[in-house]
Amino acid sequence: MEAARDKVVPDILAEGLDVLFCGINPGLISGAVGHHFANPGTRFWPALHRSGFTPHRLRPEQEDVLLGLGLGITNVVARTTAQASGLSRPEIVEGGRELRRKVLRWRPRWLAVLGVTVYREAFDDRGAAVGPQTMRIGGTRVWLLPNPSGRNAHWQMGPMAEEFARLRRAAGLPDRSSTP
């Protein structure tokens, strides 16, 4: 997996998305295969489906399907690491600046940052908690979601999917999980 450290996982972006999901940074497996949330232990894809964002559970290699649903994916930091703890604070702060520029350029209605700790560092908001944030980036509203990593045992799948669903409802998007 050493070669994965130098790979870039391309953003899934289009102008005017309903929700742009933002991970911390790609893990080694994502770097190796070139797709977001590719680690088998991630709960991102199951939470996305259980919350009603997608009509069925997508696989990482199907991530382009998200664009047709008005959804996208990016990361705070593009560099691939084995764990988010491998990122430096200056890297995360600079990633927050780059994320602001990206959001202003692509203008999603909502930015959903996946991870409380990285959000607090990237946006210098020590009191941030999961849910809607007061901060806006241009016209984009911000929602903080729990980190879907399997290492984040604090959040079980049911409550995590419900938090994703709260964002879906706030964004005015239909529940696609019940679509045949």
VOBA-1610 file (N, C-alpha, C; in pm, whole numbers, padded with zeros to 5 digits, always signed):
BEGIN
Met+00082-00120+00000Met+00000+00000+00000Met+00086+00127+00000Glu+00216+00114+00004Glu+00303+00231+00008Glu+00279+00323-00112Ala+00258+00265-00231Ala+00234+00346-00351Ala+00104+00426-00340Ala+00010+00377-00261Ala-00119+00446-00245Ala-00101+00582-00180Arg+00005+00602-00104Arg+00026+00730-00035Arg+00040+00846-00133Asp+00086+00819-00254Asp+00107+00925-00352Asp-00009+00942-00447Lys-00109+00855-00440Lys-00223+00863-00532Lys-00322+00968-00486Val-00389+01026-00583Val-00494+01122-00555Val-00627+01055-00588Val-00721+01066-00498Val-00856+01016-00524Val-00935+01135-00577Pro-00980+01127-00703Pro-01047+01244-00763Pro-01178+01280-00694Asp-01202+01410-00683Asp-01329+01459-00629Asp-01443+01416-00720Ile-01558+01396-00660Ile-01683+01372-00733Ile-01760+01503-00719Leu-01749+01589-00820Leu-01801+01726-00810Leu-01874+01769-00936Ala-01972+01852-00915Ala-02041+01923-01023Ala-02094+02051-00961Glu-02123+02147-01043Glu-02174+02274-00993Glu-02315+02257-00938Gly-02342+02324-00825Gly-02476+02330-00770Gly-02531+02202-00711Leu-02446+02117-00656Leu-02494+01993-00592Leu-02585+02026-00475Asp-02673+01933-00442Asp-02754+01949-00321Asp-02668+01933-00197Val-02585+01827-00194Val-02498+01800-00079Val-02361+01756-00129Leu-02258+01820-00078Leu-02120+01779-00102Leu-02070+01718+00029Phe-02047+01586+00029Phe-01993+01518+00146Phe-01842+01536+00145Cys-01786+01561+00262Cys-01644+01588+00272Cys-01582+01499+00378Gly-01501+01404+00334Gly-01428+01319+00427Gly-01306+01390+00481Ile-01236+01324+00571Ile-01114+01382+00628Ile-01003+01377+00524Asn-00968+01255+00482Asn-00870+01233+00375Asn-00882+01088+00331Pro-00834+01055+00212Pro-00845+00916+00167Pro-00753+00824+00247Gly-00804+00706+00277Gly-00722+00603+00340Gly-00639+00531+00234Leu-00556+00439+00278Leu-00467+00369+00186Leu-00543+00286+00083Ile-00652+00222+00124Ile-00727+00141+00028Ile-00792+00231-00076Ser-00848+00343-00033Ser-00906+00438-00130Ser-00799+00487-00227Gly-00682+00516-00175Gly-00572+00559-00261Gly-00531+00451-00360Ala-00532+00326-00316Ala-00491+00215-00403Ala-00591+00192-00516Val-00720+00205-00486Val-00823+00177-00589Val-00875+00303-00657Gly-00846+00421-00600Gly-00887+00547-00662Gly-01033+00584-00642His-01095+00530-00534His-01235+00561-00505His-01251+00600-00359His-01344+00688-00331His-01371+00733-00196His-01433+00623-00111Phe-01402+00625+00017Phe-01462+00535+00116Phe-01457+00389+00070Ala-01339+00345+00028Ala-01322+00209-00026Ala-01286+00106+00081Asn-01251+00148+00200Asn-01218+00052+00305Asn-01344-00028+00340Pro-01335-00161+00344Pro-01454-00242+00375Pro-01516-00209+00511Gly-01440-00150+00603Gly-01493-00116+00735Gly-01569+00015+00742Thr-01569+00092+00632Thr-01639+00221+00636Thr-01790+00200+00642Arg-01855+00291+00708Arg-02001+00286+00717Arg-02065+00396+00632Phe-01984+00463+00550Phe-02036+00572+00468Phe-02145+00523+00372Trp-02115+00422+00291Trp-02211+00375+00191Trp-02337+00318+00255Pro-02326+00235+00360Pro-02449+00189+00425Pro-02531+00303+00487Ala-02463+00400+00550Ala-02535+00513+00611Ala-02602+00598+00505Leu-02536+00617+00392Leu-02592+00696+00284Leu-02723+00632+00234His-02723+00500+00221His-02843+00432+00176His-02951+00428+00285Arg-02913+00387+00405Arg-03012+00375+00513Arg-03078+00509+00546Ser-03009+00617+00519Ser-03065+00750+00547Ser-03154+00800+00435Gly-03158+00730+00323Gly-03246+00768+00213Gly-03181+00850+00103Phe-03051+00874+00110Phe-02985+00949+00004Phe-02976+00871-00127Thr-02965+00737-00118Thr-02949+00654-00238Thr-03054+00544-00240Pro-03097+00502-00360Pro-03200+00398-00371Pro-03151+00258-00333His-03021+00237-00336His-02961+00110-00294His-02820+00140-00244Arg-02762+00042-00178Arg-02626+00062-00126Arg-02527+00059-00241Leu-02459+00171-00258Leu-02359+00182-00364Leu-02226+00122-00317Arg-02147+00081-00413Arg-02009+00039-00388Arg-01918+00156-00424Pro-01799+00161-00369Pro-01710+00274-00399Pro-01690+00299-00549Glu-01682+00193-00628Glu-01660+00212-00771Glu-01784+00265-00842Gln-01895+00279-00772Gln-02018+00338-00828Gln-02036+00483-00784Glu-01933+00543-00728Glu-01945+00677-00670Glu-01993+00782-00771Asp-01968+00764-00899Asp-02014+00861-00999Asp-02166+00869-01008Val-02236+00765-00962Val-02383+00764-00960Val-02434+00880-00872Leu-02355+00918-00774Leu-02396+01025-00682Leu-02428+01154-00754Leu-02353+01187-00858Leu-02375+01313-00929Leu-02518+01323-00982Gly-02571+01213-01032Gly-02708+01212-01082Gly-02812+01229-00972Leu-02770+01209-00847Leu-02858+01227-00732Leu-02838+01364-00666Gly-02751+01447-00726Gly-02723+01579-00670Gly-02625+01576-00554Leu-02543+01470-00548Leu-02449+01451-00437Leu-02306+01444-00490Gly-02210+01478-00406Gly-02069+01470-00444Gly-01984+01435-00324Ile-01855+01412-00350Ile-01760+01379-00243Ile-01628+01451-00268Thr-01571+01503-00160Thr-01437+01559-00160Thr-01375+01526-00025Asn-01257+01580+00003Asn-01190+01560+00131Asn-01130+01691+00180Val-01112+01700+00311Val-01045+01818+00367Val-00900+01819+00320Val-00834+01703+00327Val-00695+01689+00284Val-00691+01581+00177Ala-00624+01608+00066Ala-00618+01513-00046Ala-00517+01400-00022Arg-00420+01423+00066Arg-00313+01325+00086Arg-00365+01198+00153Thr-00323+01086+00098Thr-00361+00955+00149Thr-00275+00917+00269Thr-00339+00867+00375Thr-00266+00819+00493Thr-00334+00692+00545Ala-00261+00619+00628Ala-00318+00499+00690Ala-00429+00537+00788Gln-00410+00646+00858Gln-00509+00695+00954Gln-00509+00848+00950Ala-00622+00906+00986Ala-00632+01052+00987Ala-00532+01114+01085Ser-00492+01036+01187Ser-00394+01087+01284Ser-00258+01113+01218Gly-00239+01066+01095Gly-00115+01091+01023Gly-00110+01229+00959Leu-00215+01307+00974Leu-00220+01443+00920Leu-00173+01543+01025Ser-00104+01646+00981Ser-00060+01751+01074Ser-00169+01857+01086Arg-00166+01930+01195Arg-00262+02039+01214Arg-00251+02143+01103Pro-00128+02187+01066Pro-00119+02283+00955Pro-00178+02230+00824Glu-00163+02101+00800Glu-00220+02040+00680Glu-00374+02048+00683Ile-00431+02023+00800Ile-00577+02028+00815Ile-00628+02171+00801Val-00556+02267+00860Val-00596+02408+00849Val-00590+02453+00702Glu-00483+02417+00633Glu-00472+02451+00490Glu-00580+02379+00410Gly-00611+02255+00448Gly-00719+02182+00383Gly-00852+02252+00399Gly-00876+02311+00516Gly-00998+02389+00540Gly-01005+02509+00448Arg-00891+02575+00428Arg-00887+02690+00335Arg-00919+02645+00192Glu-00857+02534+00152Glu-00881+02481+00017Glu-01026+02437+00001Leu-01083+02378+00105Leu-01223+02336+00101Leu-01314+02458+00083Arg-01285+02566+00153Arg-01364+02690+00135Arg-01360+02735-00012Arg-01239+02735-00070Arg-01225+02777-00210Arg-01306+02685-00303Lys-01300+02556-00275Lys-01373+02458-00357Lys-01524+02481-00346Val-01572+02503-00226Val-01716+02526-00205Val-01760+02655-00274Leu-01681+02759-00265Leu-01715+02885-00333Leu-01716+02866-00484Arg-01628+02783-00535Arg-01621+02757-00680Arg-01740+02674-00729Trp-01776+02566-00657Trp-01876+02469-00704Trp-02017+02496-00649Arg-02028+02574-00544Arg-02155+02620-00486Arg-02258+02511-00456Pro-02221+02409-00378Pro-02325+02315-00334Pro-02419+02385-00237Arg-02542+02334-00225Arg-02636+02393-00128Arg-02593+02361+00014Trp-02542+02239+00036Trp-02496+02195+00168Trp-02357+02134+00156Leu-02274+02160+00255Leu-02146+02092+00274Leu-02162+02006+00399Ala-02139+01877+00386Ala-02150+01785+00500Ala-02011+01732+00533Val-01952+01782+00640Val-01818+01740+00681Val-01831+01619+00773Leu-01757+01513+00740Leu-01765+01386+00811Leu-01651+01375+00912Gly-01674+01425+01032Gly-01572+01415+01136Gly-01564+01541+01219Val-01598+01529+01346Val-01602+01645+01436Val-01462+01703+01458Thr-01364+01618+01487Thr-01231+01668+01521Thr-01168+01744+01405Val-01175+01689+01286Val-01115+01758+01172Val-01189+01888+01142Tyr-01320+01889+01157Tyr-01396+02012+01135Tyr-01350+02120+01233Arg-01339+02082+01360Arg-01296+02179+01461Arg-01161+02240+01428Glu-01069+02157+01380Glu-00935+02207+01345Glu-00937+02288+01215Ala-01003+02235+01113Ala-01001+02301+00982Ala-01069+02437+00984Phe-01172+02451+01069Phe-01250+02575+01070Phe-01238+02652+01202Asp-01144+02611+01286Asp-01116+02677+01413Asp-01245+02703+01492Asp-01320+02595+01510Asp-01448+02601+01581Asp-01450+02491+01688Arg-01390+02522+01802Arg-01370+02422+01908Arg-01501+02370+01968Gly-01608+02445+01956Gly-01735+02403+02015Gly-01828+02330+01919Ala-01783+02305+01797Ala-01870+02242+01697Ala-01915+02104+01742Ala-02040+02072+01712Ala-02097+01941+01742Ala-02174+01892+01620Val-02201+01764+01614Val-02275+01705+01503Val-02407+01779+01484Gly-02440+01807+01359Gly-02564+01877+01325Gly-02536+02000+01242Pro-02637+02084+01222Pro-02620+02205+01142Pro-02528+02304+01213Gln-02448+02374+01135Gln-02355+02473+01188Gln-02403+02614+01153Thr-02361+02711+01231Thr-02398+02850+01200Thr-02314+02904+01085Met-02194+02852+01068Met-02105+02897+00962Met-02164+02865+00825Arg-02148+02959+00734Arg-02180+02938+00593Arg-02057+02971+00512Ile-02047+02907+00397Ile-01939+02938+00303Ile-02008+02991+00179Gly-02004+03123+00161Gly-02086+03183+00056Gly-02231+03153+00089Gly-02304+03098-00005Gly-02444+03061+00019Gly-02460+02917+00066Thr-02350+02847+00087Thr-02356+02705+00124Thr-02371+02689+00275Arg-02471+02613+00314Arg-02490+02581+00455Arg-02404+02461+00490Val-02369+02449+00617Val-02275+02346+00662Val-02342+02257+00766Trp-02320+02128+00752Trp-02370+02027+00846Trp-02253+01939+00886Leu-02239+01912+01012Leu-02132+01827+01063Leu-02189+01689+01092Leu-02132+01587+01028Leu-02174+01448+01046Leu-02066+01370+01119Pro-02103+01259+01184Pro-02001+01175+01247Pro-01912+01109+01142Asn-01789+01084+01180Asn-01695+01015+01094Asn-01744+00871+01075Pro-01764+00825+00950Pro-01817+00690+00927Pro-01713+00578+00937Ser-01592+00611+00975Ser-01489+00508+00989Ser-01534+00401+01088Gly-01500+00278+01059Gly-01528+00169+01152Gly-01457+00188+01285Arg-01353+00272+01285Arg-01280+00301+01410Arg-01358+00394+01503Asn-01459+00459+01451Asn-01539+00551+01532Asn-01653+00473+01597Ala-01617+00393+01697Ala-01714+00304+01763Ala-01818+00380+01844His-01792+00506+01875His-01886+00588+01952His-02022+00596+01881Trp-02019+00602+01749Trp-02142+00613+01670Trp-02178+00477+01612Gln-02292+00424+01651Gln-02344+00301+01594Gln-02418+00334+01465Met-02442+00232+01381Met-02501+00256+01249Met-02638+00322+01255Gly-02726+00279+01344Gly-02861+00338+01350Gly-02858+00488+01374Pro-02795+00534+01482Pro-02789+00679+01506Pro-02712+00754+01396Met-02609+00690+01340Met-02534+00756+01233Met-02624+00777+01111Ala-02695+00672+01070Ala-02785+00684+00955Ala-02895+00787+00982Glu-02942+00794+01105Glu-03044+00893+01138Glu-02989+01035+01127Glu-02862+01056+01165Glu-02802+01188+01151Glu-02788+01224+01003Phe-02749+01128+00920Phe-02745+01151+00776Phe-02886+01187+00726Ala-02988+01115+00775Ala-03127+01140+00734Ala-03173+01280+00776Arg-03129+01326+00893Arg-03164+01463+00935Arg-03113+01564+00833Leu-02991+01544+00784Leu-02937+01632+00681Leu-03019+01621+00553Arg-03052+01498+00512Arg-03131+01478+00390Arg-03263+01554+00398Arg-03329+01543+00512Arg-03457+01612+00529Arg-03437+01764+00529Ala-03334+01813+00596Ala-03306+01957+00599Ala-03277+02010+00459Ala-03214+01926+00376Ala-03184+01965+00239Ala-03306+01954+00147Gly-03418+01900+00201Gly-03540+01888+00123Gly-03534+01779+00018Leu-03450+01678+00040Leu-03436+01570-00058Leu-03528+01454-00023Pro-03579+01384-00125Pro-03671+01273-00101Pro-03599+01153-00039Asp-03676+01066+00026Asp-03622+00941+00079Asp-03615+00843-00036Arg-03496+00824-00088Arg-03478+00735-00204Arg-03462+00589-00162Ser-03445+00562-00035Ser-03424+00422+00009Ser-03547+00338-00013Ser-03663+00399-00023Ser-03785+00322-00044Ser-03819+00309-00192Thr-03737+00367-00278Thr-03759+00358-00421Thr-03735+00214-00466Pro-03826+00155-00544Pro-03806+00016-00589Pro-03686+00002-00679
//
